[in-house]
Amino acid sequence: MKKNLGVVPAVYPMPVLMVAAYDENEKVNVMNVAWGQICDEDKIILFIGAGKRTWLNIKASKAFTVALADEAHMDVADFFGIASGNKIDDKFERTGYHAVKSDVVHAPIIEEFPVVMECELLEFLHTEHVDGIVGKIVNVKAEEAVLSEKGKVDPAKLHALMFDQFQNGYYATGAQVGKAWSAGAGLMKK
């Protein structure tokens, strides 16, 4: 029997995304975003409230990067979520992490995170119920250490973080348990 839990954000897992953008002085800011998702083959949507430092920077620069946080960098990824760039001026510098300028968009790439999407701003969405930023993914970069023999990102090597809103916990990706578009194929024959 299921027990009523009330209204909770019950989607699990959620990605732990590191969104980075430059401000008007080329200063790096990074934000931890769990409420984001691929919304087309080459598009991503991030649900970031208006007025956040990263939101303001993306509005000004028209570009951003989205890195997949991994287990090895969980402490800094969490810090990027609990520290506000509007309140802590040296937020990025405190971490000791390194940023390089993307060669395809006007945005920083945080070197420590192994997979990054380089994005151009497409639009801001604002409705009565939601604020979102839609970006066009123009390139993806990945460290060779997280790639499979076929040159694809391997979740078992990446150990990407997932956020659990039930327990406020982080979990890491691991073993593959099935093949998409194959696990349910037997039911197609009925």
C-alpha positions as CSV (number, residue, x, y, z in Angstrom):
1,M,0.0,0.0,0.0
2,K,1.3,3.4,-0.9
3,K,1.4,6.1,1.8
4,N,0.5,9.8,1.1
5,L,3.5,12.0,1.2
6,G,1.8,15.3,0.4
7,V,3.3,17.7,-2.2
8,V,7.0,17.0,-2.7
9,P,9.2,17.4,-5.8
10,A,9.2,13.6,-6.4
11,V,11.2,13.3,-9.6
12,Y,14.3,11.2,-9.0
13,P,17.1,11.3,-10.1
14,M,17.8,14.9,-10.9
15,P,21.0,16.0,-12.6
16,V,23.6,18.1,-10.8
17,L,24.5,20.7,-13.3
18,M,27.2,23.3,-13.0
19,V,26.1,26.4,-15.0
20,A,28.8,28.9,-15.6
21,A,28.8,32.4,-17.3
22,Y,30.8,35.5,-17.4
23,D,29.6,38.8,-15.9
24,E,30.1,42.1,-17.7
25,N,33.7,42.2,-16.4
26,E,34.6,38.7,-17.6
27,K,34.4,37.4,-14.0
28,V,33.4,33.7,-13.7
29,N,30.3,32.7,-11.8
30,V,29.1,29.1,-11.3
31,M,25.7,27.9,-10.1
32,N,24.5,24.4,-9.1
33,V,21.3,23.7,-10.9
34,A,19.3,20.5,-10.3
35,W,16.2,21.7,-12.1
36,G,17.5,21.4,-15.7
37,Q,16.9,19.0,-18.6
38,I,17.7,18.3,-22.2
39,C,14.6,19.5,-24.2
40,D,15.6,18.6,-27.7
41,E,18.6,17.0,-29.5
42,D,20.5,20.3,-29.3
43,K,18.7,22.2,-26.6
44,I,18.8,22.4,-22.8
45,I,16.4,24.2,-20.4
46,L,17.5,25.4,-17.0
47,F,14.9,26.5,-14.4
48,I,16.7,29.4,-12.8
49,G,14.9,32.3,-11.1
50,A,15.2,35.8,-12.5
51,G,17.7,37.9,-10.6
52,K,20.1,35.1,-9.7
53,R,23.7,36.1,-10.5
54,T,24.0,33.4,-13.1
55,W,20.7,34.4,-14.7
56,L,21.9,38.0,-14.9
57,N,25.3,36.9,-16.4
58,I,23.6,34.8,-19.0
59,K,21.3,37.7,-19.9
60,A,24.3,39.9,-20.4
61,S,26.7,37.5,-22.2
62,K,24.1,35.5,-24.2
63,A,26.1,32.3,-23.5
64,F,26.8,29.7,-20.8
65,T,28.3,26.3,-20.1
66,V,26.7,23.4,-18.4
67,A,29.0,20.8,-16.8
68,L,28.0,17.5,-15.3
69,A,29.1,17.5,-11.7
70,D,30.8,14.3,-10.6
71,E,31.5,12.4,-7.4
72,A,35.1,13.5,-7.3
73,H,34.1,17.2,-7.1
74,M,30.9,16.9,-4.9
75,D,32.1,19.3,-2.2
76,V,32.7,22.2,-4.7
77,A,29.5,21.3,-6.6
78,D,27.5,21.6,-3.4
79,F,29.2,24.9,-2.5
80,F,28.2,26.3,-5.9
81,G,24.6,25.5,-4.8
82,I,24.6,26.9,-1.3
83,A,26.7,30.1,-2.0
84,S,25.0,33.0,-3.8
85,G,27.1,35.0,-6.3
86,N,24.9,37.9,-5.3
87,K,26.2,37.7,-1.7
88,I,29.7,36.2,-2.1
89,D,31.9,38.2,-4.5
90,D,34.7,35.7,-4.6
91,K,32.5,32.6,-4.8
92,F,34.5,31.0,-7.7
93,E,37.9,32.0,-6.5
94,R,37.3,30.4,-3.0
95,T,37.2,27.0,-4.6
96,G,40.7,27.2,-6.2
97,Y,39.2,25.8,-9.4
98,H,40.3,26.9,-12.9
99,A,38.3,28.3,-15.8
100,V,39.3,28.7,-19.4
101,K,37.3,30.5,-22.1
102,S,35.3,28.4,-24.4
103,D,36.5,28.5,-28.0
104,V,33.0,28.3,-29.3
105,V,30.8,30.5,-27.0
106,H,31.5,33.5,-24.8
107,A,31.4,31.5,-21.5
108,P,33.9,29.8,-19.1
109,I,34.6,26.1,-18.9
110,I,35.4,24.9,-15.4
111,E,38.4,22.6,-16.0
112,E,37.8,20.3,-13.0
113,F,34.4,19.0,-14.2
114,P,34.9,16.3,-16.9
115,V,32.0,16.9,-19.2
116,V,30.7,20.3,-20.4
117,M,28.1,21.5,-22.9
118,E,28.9,24.9,-24.5
119,C,25.6,26.8,-25.1
120,E,24.3,29.9,-26.7
121,L,21.2,31.6,-25.2
122,L,18.1,31.1,-27.2
123,E,15.4,32.5,-24.9
124,F,14.2,33.3,-21.5
125,L,10.8,31.8,-20.6
126,H,8.7,33.6,-18.1
127,T,5.2,32.5,-17.2
128,E,3.0,32.9,-14.2
129,H,4.4,29.5,-12.9
130,V,7.9,29.1,-14.3
131,D,11.1,30.8,-15.2
132,G,13.5,29.1,-17.6
133,I,16.5,29.6,-19.8
134,V,16.7,27.7,-23.1
135,G,20.1,27.2,-24.6
136,K,21.3,25.8,-27.9
137,I,24.1,23.2,-27.3
138,V,26.7,24.0,-29.9
139,N,29.4,21.7,-28.6
140,V,30.2,19.1,-25.9
141,K,33.7,18.5,-24.5
142,A,34.7,15.5,-22.3
143,E,37.9,14.4,-20.7
144,E,39.2,11.2,-22.3
145,A,39.2,9.4,-18.9
146,V,35.4,9.4,-18.9
147,L,35.0,8.1,-22.5
148,S,34.3,4.5,-23.6
149,E,36.3,2.7,-26.3
150,K,33.8,4.1,-28.8
151,G,34.4,7.7,-27.7
152,K,31.1,8.2,-25.9
153,V,30.7,9.4,-22.3
154,D,30.6,6.3,-20.1
155,P,28.4,6.8,-17.0
156,A,30.4,4.1,-15.1
157,K,33.6,6.1,-15.6
158,L,32.0,9.6,-15.1
159,H,30.3,8.9,-11.7
160,A,28.0,11.9,-12.4
161,L,26.1,13.2,-9.4
162,M,22.4,12.9,-9.1
163,F,20.3,14.9,-6.6
164,D,17.7,13.2,-4.5
165,Q,15.1,15.7,-3.2
166,F,13.5,13.0,-0.9
167,Q,16.6,12.8,1.4
168,N,18.6,15.9,0.2
169,G,21.3,13.5,-0.9
170,Y,23.8,13.1,-3.7
171,Y,24.2,9.8,-5.5
172,A,26.6,8.8,-8.3
173,T,25.9,7.0,-11.5
174,G,27.3,3.5,-11.8
175,A,26.6,0.2,-13.4
176,Q,24.3,-0.2,-16.4
177,V,21.3,-2.3,-15.6
178,G,19.7,-2.5,-19.1
179,K,19.7,-1.2,-22.7
180,A,17.3,1.5,-23.7
181,W,15.0,0.6,-26.7
182,S,15.8,-3.0,-26.0
183,A,14.8,-3.9,-22.4
184,G,11.1,-3.7,-23.3
185,A,11.3,-5.0,-26.8
186,G,9.8,-8.4,-25.9
187,L,6.5,-6.7,-25.1
188,M,6.3,-5.4,-28.7
189,K,5.7,-9.0,-29.9
190,K,2.4,-9.5,-28.0
